[in-house]
Amino acid sequence: MEAEDLQEELTCPICLDFFNDPVSIECGHNFCRRCLRRSWTPADGLFLCPECRQPSSPAALRPNWALARLTEKARRRQQGPVPPGLCGRHWEPLRLFCEDDQRPVCLVCRESQEHQDHAMAPVDEAFESYREKLLMTQCSLTAKMKKAMHLQDMEVKNATEWKDKMKNQKLRFSAEFTKLHDFLAEEEQLFLQKLSKEEEETKKKRTENTLQLHQIITSLKKLILEVEEKSQSSILELLQNPKDLLTRSENQDVNYSLEVLEVKTLCHIPLMKEMLKRFEVAISAAEDTGHPHLVFSQEGRV
């Protein structure tokens, strides 16, 4: 009881915390210098004492060195480990949860200027509320994870189909240019270079897509782990800024658009009648594939 009485004597009536640079006024009451200056409204050169309402002059402020030394000693004694469930500033039970600061506070904190306009809720109610929200968020994140993994499977399937398309297109190009190897050597190299460039660009895009999905999945895994650990933690640990984790979880989305890979480079063989007169080349377009075919009428060749 003596320790509590001493702490009360060393507490500023305005901020309800240990005195900081205490000063005495004419009526004998003591306040933090900063708290006093913030609270007074001078009239005719005087201000009213926040406790007894007696007028006092700003010039009458006197530093209370003895009170300052005693306060510092008491503050140092309280710098040891704070018992679980007690306020680190006032050593009072943490019975309230401050929605604005997202942390548990004591009843003395609620009366201080720091939390004067803040929304408060009982710790037990806040714990149940945020625990329910965290569990719902965990379910939401799990659904997002399933969606991302499904997209990853689709991406692998899409890549496999694209590889087959690319392989068939290469074979088609090779067949067409083989017929005209003596005449179209440069064109063949040109088309293959374009196709290789498209292949590299597509591979690069695939790598970017795979990396994007990997990052989404990694982020979701991390958030799920954080939510799981948070939801299973103690009351005080769970109520250490749970809204931040909820906000980050809500903002985490699977922003990914699956793109079907297509081969854009096509083999358009130009008309070669004038160049290939001695071979009597006839060019016809294949209606089913849209790719031109060269028909040779040279003896022994079709």
DONUMI-340443 format. One line per field, with one value per residue: residue number from 1; residue in three letters; y, x, z of N, C-alpha, C, CB in turn. Coordinates in steps of 0.2 Angstrom, whole numbers, always signed. Atoms other than C-alpha are relative to their C-alpha. Glycine has a CB too. Example, Ala and Ser with C-alpha at 12.3 -4.5 7.8 and 13.67 -1.06 7.14 Angstrom:
k <- 1|2
r <- ALA|SER
n_yy <- -6|-6
n_xx <- +4|-4
n_zz <- +0|-1
ca_yy <- -22|-5
ca_xx <- +62|+68
ca_zz <- +39|+36
c_yy <- +6|+5
c_xx <- +4|-4
c_zz <- +0|+3
cb_yy <- +0|+2
cb_xx <- -5|+2
cb_zz <- +6|-7
END
This chain:
k <- 1|2|3|4|5|6|7|8|9|10|11|12|13|14|15|16|17|18|19|20|21|22|23|24|25|26|27|28|29|30|31|32|33|34|35|36|37|38|39|40|41|42|43|44|45|46|47|48|49|50|51|52|53|54|55|56|57|58|59|60|61|62|63|64|65|66|67|68|69|70|71|72|73|74|75|76|77|78|79|80|81|82|83|84|85|86|87|88|89|90|91|92|93|94|95|96|97|98|99|100|101|102|103|104|105|106|107|108|109|110|111|112|113|114|115|116|117|118|119|120|121|122|123|124|125|126|127|128|129|130|131|132|133|134|135|136|137|138|139|140|141|142|143|144|145|146|147|148|149|150|151|152|153|154|155|156|157|158|159|160|161|162|163|164|165|166|167|168|169|170|171|172|173|174|175|176|177|178|179|180|181|182|183|184|185|186|187|188|189|190|191|192|193|194|195|196|197|198|199|200|201|202|203|204|205|206|207|208|209|210|211|212|213|214|215|216|217|218|219|220|221|222|223|224|225|226|227|228|229|230|231|232|233|234|235|236|237|238|239|240|241|242|243|244|245|246|247|248|249|250|251|252|253|254|255|256|257|258|259|260|261|262|263|264|265|266|267|268|269|270|271|272|273|274|275|276|277|278|279|280|281|282|283|284|285|286|287|288|289|290|291|292|293|294|295|296|297|298|299|300|301|302
r <- MET|GLU|ALA|GLU|ASP|LEU|GLN|GLU|GLU|LEU|THR|CYS|PRO|ILE|CYS|LEU|ASP|PHE|PHE|ASN|ASP|PRO|VAL|SER|ILE|GLU|CYS|GLY|HIS|ASN|PHE|CYS|ARG|ARG|CYS|LEU|ARG|ARG|SER|TRP|THR|PRO|ALA|ASP|GLY|LEU|PHE|LEU|CYS|PRO|GLU|CYS|ARG|GLN|PRO|SER|SER|PRO|ALA|ALA|LEU|ARG|PRO|ASN|TRP|ALA|LEU|ALA|ARG|LEU|THR|GLU|LYS|ALA|ARG|ARG|ARG|GLN|GLN|GLY|PRO|VAL|PRO|PRO|GLY|LEU|CYS|GLY|ARG|HIS|TRP|GLU|PRO|LEU|ARG|LEU|PHE|CYS|GLU|ASP|ASP|GLN|ARG|PRO|VAL|CYS|LEU|VAL|CYS|ARG|GLU|SER|GLN|GLU|HIS|GLN|ASP|HIS|ALA|MET|ALA|PRO|VAL|ASP|GLU|ALA|PHE|GLU|SER|TYR|ARG|GLU|LYS|LEU|LEU|MET|THR|GLN|CYS|SER|LEU|THR|ALA|LYS|MET|LYS|LYS|ALA|MET|HIS|LEU|GLN|ASP|MET|GLU|VAL|LYS|ASN|ALA|THR|GLU|TRP|LYS|ASP|LYS|MET|LYS|ASN|GLN|LYS|LEU|ARG|PHE|SER|ALA|GLU|PHE|THR|LYS|LEU|HIS|ASP|PHE|LEU|ALA|GLU|GLU|GLU|GLN|LEU|PHE|LEU|GLN|LYS|LEU|SER|LYS|GLU|GLU|GLU|GLU|THR|LYS|LYS|LYS|ARG|THR|GLU|ASN|THR|LEU|GLN|LEU|HIS|GLN|ILE|ILE|THR|SER|LEU|LYS|LYS|LEU|ILE|LEU|GLU|VAL|GLU|GLU|LYS|SER|GLN|SER|SER|ILE|LEU|GLU|LEU|LEU|GLN|ASN|PRO|LYS|ASP|LEU|LEU|THR|ARG|SER|GLU|ASN|GLN|ASP|VAL|ASN|TYR|SER|LEU|GLU|VAL|LEU|GLU|VAL|LYS|THR|LEU|CYS|HIS|ILE|PRO|LEU|MET|LYS|GLU|MET|LEU|LYS|ARG|PHE|GLU|VAL|ALA|ILE|SER|ALA|ALA|GLU|ASP|THR|GLY|HIS|PRO|HIS|LEU|VAL|PHE|SER|GLN|GLU|GLY|ARG|VAL
n_yy <- -6|-6|-1|-3|-7|-4|-1|-5|-6|-1|+0|-6|+0|-1|+6|+6|+3|-3|-7|-2|-7|-3|-7|-2|-6|-4|+4|+6|+6|+2|+3|+0|-7|+0|+1|-7|-5|+2|+0|-7|-5|-6|-6|-5|+2|+5|+7|+3|+6|+5|+4|-4|-6|-7|-3|+0|-4|+4|-2|+3|+7|+2|+7|+4|+5|+6|+5|+3|+6|+6|+3|+4|+6|+4|+2|+5|+6|+3|+2|+8|+4|-1|+6|+1|-2|-7|-6|-1|-6|-1|+6|+2|+5|-2|+2|-3|+0|-6|+1|-4|+1|+7|+3|+0|-6|+0|-6|-6|-2|-2|-6|-5|-4|+4|+5|-4|+1|+7|+5|+5|+6|+5|+5|+7|-1|-1|+6|+4|-3|+0|+7|+2|-3|+3|+7|-1|-2|+6|+3|-4|+1|+7|+1|-4|+5|+5|-4|-1|+6|+2|-4|+3|+6|-2|-3|+6|+4|-5|+0|+7|-1|-4|+3|+5|-5|-3|+5|+1|-5|+1|+5|-3|-4|+4|+4|-5|-3|+6|+1|-5|-1|-3|-7|-4|+1|-6|-1|+5|-2|-6|+2|+3|-5|-3|+5|+0|-7|+1|+5|-3|-5|+4|+3|-6|-1|+5|+0|-6|+3|+5|-4|-3|+5|+3|-5|+0|+6|-1|-5|+3|+5|-4|-3|+5|+1|-6|+0|+6|-1|-6|+2|+5|-3|-2|-6|-6|+1|-1|-6|-5|-2|+5|-3|+0|+6|+0|-4|+3|+6|-2|-3|+5|+3|+4|-4|+3|+2|+6|-2|+6|-2|+2|-2|-6|+0|+5|+1|-3|+0|-4|+3|+1|+2|-3|+2|+8|+2|+6|+6|+0|+0|-2|-1|+0|-1|+5|-4|+3|-3|-7|+0|+1|+6|+0|+6|+0|+4|+3|+8|+4|-3|-3
n_xx <- +4|-4|-2|+5|+1|-5|+0|+5|-3|-5|+4|+2|+7|+2|-2|+0|-7|-5|-2|-6|-2|+5|+0|+5|+3|+1|+4|-4|+1|-5|+2|-5|+0|+3|+7|+3|+0|+5|+7|+3|+2|-2|+4|-3|-6|+0|+4|+3|-3|+5|+3|+4|+2|-3|-4|-7|-4|-5|-7|+0|-2|-6|-1|+0|-6|+1|+6|-3|-4|+4|+3|-5|-2|+6|+0|-5|+2|+5|-3|-1|+5|+7|+4|+5|+7|+0|-2|-7|-1|+3|+1|+7|+3|+2|+7|+3|-4|+0|+1|-4|-7|-1|-3|+3|-2|+3|+5|-3|-2|+6|+2|-6|+1|-2|+6|+6|+6|-1|+6|-2|+4|-3|-5|+3|+4|-4|-3|+5|+2|-5|-2|+5|-2|-6|+2|+3|-5|-3|+4|+0|-6|-1|+4|-5|-6|+3|+1|-7|-3|+4|-3|-6|+0|+2|-6|-4|+3|+0|-6|-1|+3|-4|-6|+2|+1|-6|-3|+4|-1|-7|+0|+3|-5|-6|+2|+1|-6|-4|+2|-3|-6|-4|+2|+2|-5|+0|+7|+0|-3|+4|+6|-2|-2|+6|+4|-4|+1|+7|-1|-3|+5|+5|-3|-1|+7|+1|-4|+3|+6|-1|-2|+5|+4|-4|+1|+6|+1|-4|+3|+6|-2|-3|+6|+3|-4|+0|+7|+1|-3|+3|+7|-1|-4|+3|+4|-4|-4|+5|+3|-5|+1|+3|+3|-5|-1|+7|+0|-5|+3|+5|-3|-3|+4|-4|+1|-4|+4|-3|-1|-2|-6|+1|-6|+2|-4|+2|-4|+4|-5|+2|+1|-7|+1|-5|-7|-1|+3|-3|+3|+7|+3|+7|+1|+7|+1|+4|+6|+1|-5|-2|-7|-1|-4|-3|+0|-5|+2|-6|+1|-2|+2|+7
n_zz <- +0|+0|+7|+4|-2|+3|+7|+1|-1|+5|+7|+2|+0|+7|+4|-4|+1|-4|+2|+5|-1|-4|-3|-5|+2|-6|-5|-3|+4|+4|+7|+5|+3|+6|-1|-2|+5|+5|-3|-2|+5|-4|+0|-5|-3|-4|+2|-6|-2|+3|-6|-4|+4|-2|+5|-1|+5|+3|-3|-6|+1|-3|+1|-6|+1|-5|+3|+7|-2|-3|+5|+4|-3|+0|+7|+1|-3|+4|+7|+0|+4|-1|-1|+5|-1|-3|+5|-1|-3|-6|-4|-1|+4|+7|+0|+6|+7|+4|+7|+3|+0|+1|-6|-6|-4|-6|-1|+0|+7|+3|-3|+2|+6|+6|+3|-2|+5|+3|-1|-5|-1|-5|+3|+2|+6|+5|+2|+4|+6|+5|+1|+5|+6|+2|+2|+6|+4|+1|+5|+7|+3|+3|+7|+5|+2|+4|+6|+3|+2|+6|+5|+1|+3|+7|+3|+2|+6|+6|+2|+3|+6|+4|+2|+6|+6|+2|+4|+6|+4|+2|+5|+6|+4|+3|+6|+6|+3|+3|+7|+3|-3|+4|+2|-6|-6|-4|-3|-5|-6|-3|-4|-6|-5|-3|-4|-6|-4|-3|-5|-5|-3|-4|-6|-4|-2|-4|-7|-4|-3|-6|-6|-3|-4|-6|-5|-3|-4|-6|-4|-3|-5|-6|-4|-4|-6|-5|-3|-5|-6|-4|-3|-6|-5|-6|+0|+1|+6|+6|+1|+2|+6|+5|+6|+6|+3|+3|+6|+5|+2|+5|+6|+4|+4|+6|+6|+5|+6|+3|+7|+4|+4|+7|+4|+4|+6|+5|+6|+6|+5|+6|+7|+3|+7|+4|-3|+1|+6|+3|-4|+1|-6|-1|-8|-2|-8|-3|-4|-7|-5|+2|+2|+7|+2|+7|+4|+5|+6|+3|+1|-6|-7|-1
ca_yy <- +0|+12|+9|+13|+29|+35|+32|+42|+56|+55|+56|+71|+75|+80|+66|+53|+48|+50|+69|+75|+91|+95|+113|+120|+134|+147|+136|+122|+110|+101|+97|+93|+109|+104|+98|+114|+125|+115|+116|+134|+148|+164|+179|+195|+187|+174|+155|+144|+129|+113|+105|+119|+133|+146|+159|+159|+169|+161|+170|+160|+143|+135|+119|+106|+97|+86|+79|+77|+66|+56|+53|+47|+35|+28|+27|+17|+5|+1|-2|-21|-34|-30|-44|-52|-44|-27|-10|-6|+12|+11|-7|-9|-24|-23|-23|-13|-14|+2|+1|+16|+11|-8|-13|-18|-3|-1|+10|+23|+24|+26|+42|+50|+63|+50|+39|+53|+51|+33|+19|+6|-12|-25|-36|-52|-45|-39|-55|-65|-53|-52|-71|-74|-62|-70|-88|-81|-73|-90|-98|-84|-86|-105|-103|-90|-103|-116|-104|-100|-118|-122|-108|-115|-132|-124|-114|-131|-139|-123|-123|-142|-138|-124|-134|-147|-132|-125|-142|-145|-128|-131|-147|-138|-125|-137|-147|-131|-125|-142|-142|-125|-127|-122|-106|-101|-104|-86|-85|-101|-94|-78|-87|-98|-83|-75|-91|-92|-74|-78|-93|-84|-70|-83|-92|-75|-72|-89|-87|-70|-79|-93|-81|-71|-86|-92|-75|-75|-93|-88|-73|-83|-96|-83|-74|-91|-95|-78|-79|-97|-92|-76|-85|-98|-86|-79|-65|-51|-58|-59|-42|-34|-25|-39|-27|-25|-43|-43|-29|-37|-53|-44|-34|-50|-56|-68|-55|-66|-68|-85|-82|-96|-97|-97|-97|-80|-83|-91|-97|-86|-92|-79|-82|-90|-93|-81|-87|-106|-106|-120|-131|-126|-122|-121|-114|-118|-113|-126|-121|-133|-126|-109|-114|-113|-129|-130|-143|-147|-154|-158|-176|-188|-175|-170
ca_xx <- +0|+14|+21|+5|+3|+20|+17|+1|+11|+23|+9|+5|-14|-15|-6|-8|+10|+26|+31|+42|+51|+39|+35|+26|+13|+7|-6|+7|+1|+13|+12|+23|+29|+23|+6|+3|+7|-4|-19|-19|-28|-20|-32|-26|-9|-15|-21|-31|-24|-31|-34|-40|-44|-34|-27|-8|+5|+16|+31|+27|+32|+46|+55|+53|+70|+66|+50|+60|+73|+61|+51|+67|+71|+53|+54|+70|+63|+49|+61|+62|+52|+34|+23|+12|-5|+1|+3|+21|+18|+6|+7|-11|-21|-23|-42|-46|-41|-37|-44|-34|-17|-21|-15|-21|-21|-26|-39|-27|-21|-39|-41|-24|-24|-15|-31|-44|-54|-49|-62|-60|-67|-65|-50|-60|-73|-59|-50|-65|-69|-52|-49|-65|-59|-42|-50|-61|-46|-37|-51|-51|-32|-33|-46|-34|-20|-31|-35|-16|-11|-25|-18|-1|-6|-15|+1|+11|-2|-3|+16|+16|+4|+14|+29|+20|+14|+31|+38|+25|+28|+47|+44|+32|+45|+59|+48|+43|+61|+69|+59|+67|+83|+93|+83|+77|+92|+92|+73|+74|+86|+76|+60|+69|+77|+60|+53|+68|+66|+47|+52|+64|+51|+38|+50|+54|+35|+33|+47|+39|+22|+29|+38|+23|+13|+27|+27|+9|+9|+24|+15|-1|+9|+18|+1|-7|+7|+6|-13|-12|+1|-8|-25|-17|-7|-11|-23|-10|+0|-16|-21|-4|-10|-21|-29|-13|-12|-31|-28|-13|-23|-38|-27|-18|-26|-22|-21|-16|-23|-20|-14|-15|+1|+0|+14|+13|+27|+20|+28|+22|+32|+31|+26|+41|+35|+47|+62|+58|+52|+64|+56|+38|+33|+14|+9|-7|-14|-20|-37|-37|-21|-19|-1|+5|+12|+24|+21|+35|+32|+50|+52|+52|+46|+29
ca_zz <- +0|+4|-14|-21|-11|-16|-34|-33|-25|-39|-53|-62|-60|-79|-88|-74|-77|-67|-66|-80|-76|-61|-56|-41|-43|-30|-22|-19|-32|-43|-62|-76|-84|-101|-95|-86|-100|-112|-100|-95|-103|-96|-92|-85|-84|-73|-75|-64|-55|-64|-46|-35|-48|-38|-49|-51|-61|-74|-66|-50|-58|-48|-52|-39|-39|-24|-32|-49|-40|-30|-46|-56|-42|-42|-61|-61|-48|-60|-75|-70|-80|-81|-74|-88|-89|-81|-90|-92|-87|-73|-67|-68|-75|-94|-94|-110|-129|-138|-156|-161|-155|-157|-140|-123|-110|-92|-84|-80|-98|-103|-92|-99|-113|-125|-126|-122|-138|-142|-144|-130|-128|-114|-117|-117|-130|-141|-140|-146|-159|-167|-165|-175|-188|-189|-191|-205|-213|-212|-222|-235|-237|-239|-253|-261|-260|-268|-282|-285|-285|-297|-308|-306|-312|-327|-331|-332|-343|-354|-355|-360|-374|-380|-381|-392|-403|-404|-409|-422|-429|-430|-439|-451|-455|-458|-470|-480|-481|-485|-501|-505|-497|-512|-515|-498|-486|-481|-478|-468|-456|-455|-450|-438|-430|-428|-421|-409|-403|-400|-391|-380|-377|-372|-361|-353|-351|-344|-331|-326|-324|-314|-303|-301|-295|-284|-276|-273|-266|-255|-249|-245|-236|-225|-221|-217|-205|-197|-195|-188|-176|-171|-169|-157|-147|-130|-126|-125|-140|-151|-147|-152|-167|-175|-187|-197|-200|-205|-217|-225|-227|-235|-247|-253|-268|-283|-296|-310|-328|-336|-354|-367|-376|-395|-408|-417|-430|-445|-461|-476|-491|-505|-523|-531|-549|-557|-546|-549|-567|-572|-558|-564|-547|-543|-526|-518|-501|-490|-484|-469|-461|-469|-473|-491|-499|-514|-527|-538|-556|-559|-565|-551|-538|-532
c_yy <- +6|+1|+4|+8|+4|+1|+5|+7|+3|+1|+7|+0|+1|-6|-7|-5|+3|+7|+0|+7|+3|+7|+1|+7|+3|-4|-6|-6|-1|-3|+0|+7|+0|-1|+6|+5|-2|+0|+7|+5|+7|+6|+5|-2|-5|-7|-3|-7|-6|-4|+5|+6|+6|+3|+0|+3|-5|+1|-4|-7|-1|-7|-4|-6|-6|-5|-3|-6|-6|-4|-4|-6|-5|-3|-6|-6|-4|-2|-8|-3|+1|-6|-1|+2|+7|+5|+2|+7|+1|-6|-2|-5|+3|-2|+2|-1|+6|-1|+5|-2|-8|-3|+0|+6|-1|+5|+6|+3|+3|+8|+5|+3|-4|-4|+4|-1|-7|-5|-6|-6|-4|-5|-7|+1|+1|-6|-5|+3|-1|-8|-3|+3|-3|-7|+1|+2|-6|-4|+3|-1|-7|-1|+4|-5|-5|+2|+1|-6|-3|+3|-2|-6|+1|+3|-6|-3|+5|+0|-7|+0|+4|-3|-5|+5|+2|-6|-2|+5|+0|-5|+2|+5|-3|-4|+5|+2|-5|+0|+6|+2|+4|+8|+4|-1|+6|+1|-5|+2|+6|-2|-4|+5|+3|-5|-1|+6|-1|-5|+3|+5|-3|-3|+5|+1|-5|+0|+6|-3|-5|+3|+4|-4|-2|+6|+1|-6|+1|+5|-2|-4|+4|+3|-6|-2|+5|+0|-6|+1|+5|-3|-5|+3|+2|+6|+6|+0|+1|+7|+6|+2|-5|+3|+1|-6|-2|+4|-2|-6|+2|+3|-5|-4|-4|+4|-3|-2|-5|+2|-7|+1|-3|+2|+5|+0|-5|+0|+2|-1|+4|-4|-1|-2|+3|-3|-8|-2|-7|-6|+0|-1|+2|+0|+0|+1|-5|+3|-3|+3|+7|+1|-1|-6|+1|-7|+0|-5|-2|-7|-3|+3|+3|+4
c_xx <- +4|+3|-5|-2|+5|+0|-6|+2|+4|-3|-2|-8|-3|+1|-1|+6|+5|+1|+6|+1|-6|+1|-6|-3|-2|-4|+3|-1|+6|-2|+6|+0|-4|-8|-3|-1|-5|-7|-2|-2|+1|-6|+2|+7|+0|-3|-2|+3|-5|-3|-5|-3|+2|+4|+8|+3|+5|+7|+1|+3|+7|+2|+0|+5|-1|-5|+3|+5|-3|-4|+5|+1|-6|+0|+5|-1|-5|+3|+1|-5|-7|-4|-5|-7|+0|+2|+7|+1|-3|-1|-7|-2|-2|-7|-4|+5|-1|-1|+4|+7|+1|+4|-4|+3|-4|-5|+3|+2|-6|-2|+6|-2|+2|-6|-7|-6|+1|-6|+3|-5|+3|+5|-3|-5|+5|+4|-4|-2|+6|+2|-5|+2|+6|-2|-4|+5|+4|-3|+1|+7|+1|-4|+4|+6|-2|+0|+7|+3|-3|+3|+7|+0|-2|+6|+5|-3|+0|+7|+2|-3|+3|+6|-1|-1|+6|+4|-3|+2|+7|+0|-3|+5|+5|-2|-1|+7|+5|-2|+3|+7|+5|-1|-2|+4|-1|-7|-1|+3|-3|-6|+2|+3|-6|-3|+4|-1|-7|+1|+3|-5|-5|+3|+1|-7|-2|+3|-3|-7|+1|+3|-5|-5|+4|+0|-6|-1|+5|-3|-6|+3|+2|-6|-4|+3|-1|-7|-1|+4|-3|-7|+1|+5|-4|-4|+4|+4|-5|-2|+6|-1|-3|-3|+5|+0|-7|+0|+4|-3|-6|+3|+4|-5|+4|-2|+5|-5|+4|+0|+1|+5|-1|+7|-2|+4|-3|+4|-4|+5|-3|-1|+7|+0|+6|+7|+1|-3|+3|-2|-8|-4|-8|-1|-7|-1|-4|-5|-1|+4|+1|+7|+1|+4|+3|+0|+4|-2|+6|+0|+2|-2|-7|+0
c_zz <- +0|-7|-4|+2|-2|-7|-2|+2|-5|-7|-1|-1|-7|-4|+3|-1|+5|-2|-5|+0|+4|+2|+5|-2|+7|+5|+3|-4|-5|-7|-4|-4|-7|+0|+2|-5|-6|+3|+2|-5|+4|-1|+5|+2|+5|-3|+6|+1|-3|+6|+4|-3|+3|-5|+2|-6|-3|+3|+6|-1|+3|-1|+7|-1|+4|-3|-7|+2|+3|-6|-4|+4|+0|-7|-1|+4|-4|-7|+0|-5|+2|+1|-6|+2|+3|-5|+2|+3|+7|+5|+2|-5|-7|-1|-7|-6|-3|-7|-4|+0|-1|+5|+6|+5|+7|+1|+1|-6|-3|+2|-3|-7|-6|-2|+2|-5|-4|+2|+4|+0|+5|-4|-3|-7|-6|-2|-4|-7|-6|-1|-5|-7|-3|-3|-7|-5|-2|-5|-7|-3|-3|-6|-5|-2|-5|-7|-4|-2|-6|-7|-2|-4|-8|-4|-3|-6|-6|-3|-4|-7|-5|-3|-6|-6|-3|-4|-6|-5|-3|-6|-7|-4|-3|-6|-6|-3|-3|-7|-4|+2|-4|-2|+6|+6|+4|+4|+5|+6|+3|+4|+6|+6|+3|+5|+7|+5|+3|+5|+7|+4|+4|+6|+6|+4|+5|+7|+4|+3|+5|+6|+3|+5|+6|+5|+4|+5|+6|+5|+4|+5|+6|+4|+4|+6|+5|+3|+4|+6|+5|+3|+6|+5|+6|-1|-2|-7|-6|-1|-1|-7|-5|-6|-6|-4|-4|-7|-5|-4|-5|-6|-4|-4|-6|-6|-6|-6|-4|-8|-4|-5|-7|-3|-5|-7|-4|-6|-6|-5|-6|-6|-3|-8|-4|+2|-2|-7|-3|+4|-1|+6|+0|+8|+1|+7|+3|+5|+7|+5|-1|-1|-7|-1|-7|-3|-6|-6|-3|-1|+6|+6|+0|+6
cb_yy <- +0|-1|-6|-4|+0|-4|-7|-1|+0|-5|-6|+3|+5|+6|+1|-4|+0|-4|+3|-3|+4|-5|+5|+0|+0|+7|-2|-1|-1|-5|+5|-6|+2|-6|-6|+2|+1|-8|-5|+3|-1|+3|-3|+2|+6|+2|-4|-1|-1|-5|-3|+2|-1|-2|+7|-7|+6|+1|+7|+0|-2|+2|-1|-3|+4|+2|+4|+5|+3|+3|+5|+5|+2|+3|+5|+3|+2|+4|+4|-3|-7|+5|-1|-7|-5|+0|+6|+0|+5|+3|+0|+6|-4|-3|+2|+7|-6|+5|+1|+7|+2|-1|+3|-6|+7|+0|-2|+0|-6|-4|+0|-4|+6|-4|-6|+7|+6|-3|-2|+3|-4|-3|-1|-2|+6|+6|-4|-1|+8|+3|-4|+2|+8|-1|-3|+5|+5|-4|-1|+7|+1|-5|+4|+6|-3|-3|+6|+4|-5|+1|+7|-1|-5|+5|+4|-4|-1|+7|+0|-6|+2|+7|-4|-4|+5|+2|-7|-1|+7|-1|-6|+3|+5|-5|-3|+5|+4|-6|+1|+6|-6|-3|-1|-2|-1|+6|-2|-7|+2|+4|-5|-5|+5|+2|-6|-1|+6|-2|-6|+4|+5|-5|-3|+6|+1|-7|+2|+6|-3|-5|+5|+4|-6|-1|+7|-1|-6|+2|+6|-3|-4|+6|+3|-6|-1|+7|-1|-6|+2|+6|-4|-6|+7|+1|+1|+1|-6|-5|+2|-3|+3|-4|+7|+2|-6|+2|+8|-1|-4|+5|+5|-5|+6|-7|+7|-7|+7|-6|+5|-3|-4|+4|-7|+6|-1|+2|-7|+7|-8|+6|+4|-6|+2|+8|+1|-3|+5|+0|+1|-5|+3|-5|+7|-7|+7|-5|-2|-7|-4|+4|-4|+6|-7|+3|-1|-3|+4|+3|-2|-2|+6|-6
cb_xx <- -5|+6|+3|-7|+0|+7|-2|-6|+3|+6|-5|+3|-3|+3|+7|-7|+2|+6|+1|-2|+1|-1|-1|+3|-6|-3|-7|-2|-7|+5|-5|-1|+7|+3|-1|+4|+7|+1|+0|+6|-8|+6|-8|-5|+4|-4|+5|-8|+1|+4|+5|+4|-8|+4|-2|+3|+3|+0|+0|-6|+0|+0|+7|-7|+6|-2|-6|+4|+5|-5|-3|+6|+1|-6|+1|+7|-3|-6|+6|+0|+2|-4|-3|+0|-3|+4|-5|+4|-3|-7|+5|-5|-5|+5|-4|-1|-2|+5|-7|-1|+2|+2|+7|+1|-2|+6|-4|+7|+2|-6|+0|+6|+4|+5|+0|+1|+1|+7|-3|+1|-1|-6|+6|-5|-4|+6|+2|-7|-1|+6|-1|-7|+1|+5|-4|-5|+5|+1|-7|-1|+6|-3|-7|+2|+2|-6|-3|+4|+0|-7|+0|+4|-6|-6|+3|+1|-8|-1|+5|-3|-8|+1|+4|-6|-5|+4|+0|-7|-1|+4|-4|-6|+3|+2|-7|-4|+3|-2|-8|-5|+3|+1|-6|-7|+7|+2|-5|+2|+8|-2|-4|+6|+5|-4|+0|+7|+0|-5|+4|+6|-3|-3|+7|+3|-5|+1|+7|-1|-4|+5|+6|-4|-2|+7|+2|-6|+2|+7|-2|-4|+6|+4|-5|-1|+7|+1|-5|+3|+8|-2|-4|+4|+4|+5|-4|+5|+4|-6|-4|+7|+6|-5|-3|+7|+1|-6|+2|+6|-3|-5|+5|+4|-5|-3|+2|+4|-1|-3|+5|-7|+6|-6|+2|+1|+7|-8|+3|-2|+0|+5|-5|+4|-7|+0|+0|-4|+2|+8|+1|-2|+4|-5|+3|-3|-3|+5|-6|+0|+6|-2|+4|+4|-4|+7|-8|+7|-4|+6|+4|+7|+5|-5
cb_zz <- +6|+5|-3|+0|+8|+2|-4|+5|+7|+0|+0|-7|+4|-3|-3|-3|-7|-1|+6|-7|-7|+6|-6|+7|-4|-1|-4|+7|-3|+3|-3|-6|-1|-5|+5|+6|-4|-2|+6|+4|-2|-1|+2|+5|+3|+7|-4|-1|+7|-4|+4|+6|+0|+7|+0|+1|+3|-8|+1|+4|-7|+8|-4|+2|+1|+7|-2|-4|+5|+5|-5|-1|+8|+2|-5|+3|+7|-1|-1|+7|+0|-5|+6|-2|+4|+6|+2|-6|-5|-1|+6|-1|+3|-5|+6|+1|-4|+2|-2|+3|+7|-7|+1|+4|-3|+6|+7|+5|-4|+2|+7|-1|+0|+2|+4|+1|-5|+2|-7|+7|-7|+4|+5|+5|+1|+2|+6|+4|+0|+3|+7|+2|+1|+6|+5|+0|+3|+6|+3|+1|+5|+5|+1|+3|+7|+2|+0|+6|+6|+0|+1|+6|+3|+0|+5|+6|+2|+3|+5|+4|+1|+4|+6|+2|+2|+6|+5|+1|+3|+6|+2|+2|+6|+5|+2|+3|+6|+4|-1|+0|+2|-7|-4|+1|-3|-4|-6|-2|-2|-6|-4|-1|-3|-6|-3|-2|-5|-5|-2|-2|-5|-5|-2|-3|-5|-3|-2|-4|-6|-3|-2|-5|-5|-2|-3|-6|-4|-2|-4|-5|-3|-3|-5|-5|-2|-4|-6|-4|-1|-5|-5|-3|-3|+6|+6|+6|+0|+1|+7|+2|-3|+4|+1|+3|+5|+4|+2|+3|+5|+4|+2|+5|-4|+0|+1|+2|-4|+1|-2|-4|+3|-3|-4|+4|+2|-2|-1|+1|-2|-1|-4|+4|-3|+1|+7|+6|-6|+1|+7|-5|+6|-3|+2|-2|+1|+5|-4|+0|+0|+6|+5|-3|+0|+1|-3|+3|-5|+4|-6|-1|+1|+1
END
